[in-house]
Amino acid sequence: MLQLSNASKDDLKIISDLAKIIWNDYYLPIIGQEQVNYMLENIYNYDSLLNLMEKQKHVFYLIEYELNVIGFLSISSNEERHFFLQKFYIKSDFSRNGIGSRVLKILENKLNPKTIHLTVNRNNFQSINFYFKNGFKIKSLQDFDIGNGFKMLDFIMKKDFI
């Protein structure tokens, strides 16, 4: 059974641990170890995740499959039914088998969105193709300076539901 469970402060350690596994497994060839380490240390530590949850109002979900937590996602919204998919990560053992598409469908049913936006690294071809397959379109390019000489070179993607 596949489900999304609302995450609480008590789950932030699980999210941080999942991020370490997923980022080290998946993002090394895309951005390199140094940037992976920087992002894990600065974005996926407990205090940063708590800040996202409490002050920036990100809603986190654990992705559970057959009683195992296999990933997480977070969303935010500044406007009614317009959402930003901030994070969406699944362990590589569970990718390419339809679980990600099913998770998106569960999320869409939960949110009843008008739009969902997201950012994705321009060299992350697997994820870009996944989002295309699930109805997202590239809206624009954006480069984000994340500090310490690192940049995120992203596509902004959007899916309309209205």
Secondary structure, DSSP 8 states (H G I E B T S, - for coil): -EEEEE--GGGHHHHHHHHHHHHHHHTHHHH-HHHHHHHHHHHSSHHHHHHHHHTS--EEEEEEETTEEEEEEEEEEEETTEEEEEEEEE-GGGSSSSHHHHHHHHHHHHH--SEEEEEEETT-HHHHHHHHHTT-EEEEEEEEEEETTEEEEEEEEEEE--
